[in-house]
Amino acid sequence: MASSVQQKRTRKSPSDRRAEIVEAASAIALTEGLECITLRRIAEELGVRPGLIGHYFPAVEELVAEAFGTAAGGELDTLLPAEPAGESPTSRLTRFFTLATGPAYDDVSRLWINARHLSRYRPVLRARVDRQEALWRGRLERLIRDGVEAGEFRTADPYVTTIQILVVIDGLGAHANTSAVERPAAVTRMAVRTAEQQLGLASGALGA
């Protein structure tokens, strides 16, 4: 007599399920925008009931903020690792600019524009945006201070130099949200040139 074997459904731990929800929301945030994150949409994406998503995130605003923080935090850890692996400050900064000013990060640039706009009306998201901005400033300022201590960079005020560089990068990020297809080299190198000038480096020291 033939017998059928029923597959056992594996129940995910609360931490794994929560991480899965946030990962799905982060992917939607990057490709479609934070406005597209709803409990129903994430439930459809994962093939579960909306009530399950609501169990972990009773308020969708919490999920929106978490999705942004996860996506933006992943970007920061890639561009400016908290624990650099023995590279010189100049090498670390060159690598940072190579990644941060390339088209691969256009989706993240759009996400930042999206988050800053929405955060005007959403306090939970505003707090997360503020936190991520502080992390960005802190990591870049630390890198610049490391370069000054190593004798590779020269600046009287690492904090001010950090802000100057980030302002230019934010401007380039806003440009990624336009319909312009071509990126003139003189434009894409604006952040690099600013850093070289403010850190007392020769032109081209941070990469072509």
Salt bridges, closest charged atoms under 4 A:
GLU20 OE2 - LYS12 NZ 2.41
GLU20 OE1 - ARG17 NH1 2.65
GLU32 OE1 - ARG41 NH1 2.82
GLU45 OE1 - ARG41 NH2 3.67
GLU61 OE1 - ARG122 NH1 3.59
GLU66 OE2 - ARG18 NH1 3.72
GLU66 OE1 - ARG128 NH2 3.14
ASP77 OD1 - ARG139 NH2 3.12
ASP106 OD2 - ARG183 NH2 2.33
ASP107 OD1 - ARG110 NH1 3.33
ASP130 OD1 - ARG126 NH2 2.49
GLU133 OE2 - ARG116 NE 2.95
GLU133 OE1 - ARG126 NH2 3.66
GLU141 OE2 - ARG145 NH2 2.84
ASP146 OD2 - ARG92 NH2 3.32
ASP170 OD1 - ARG116 NH1 3.53
GLU196 OE1 - ARG189 NH2 3.41
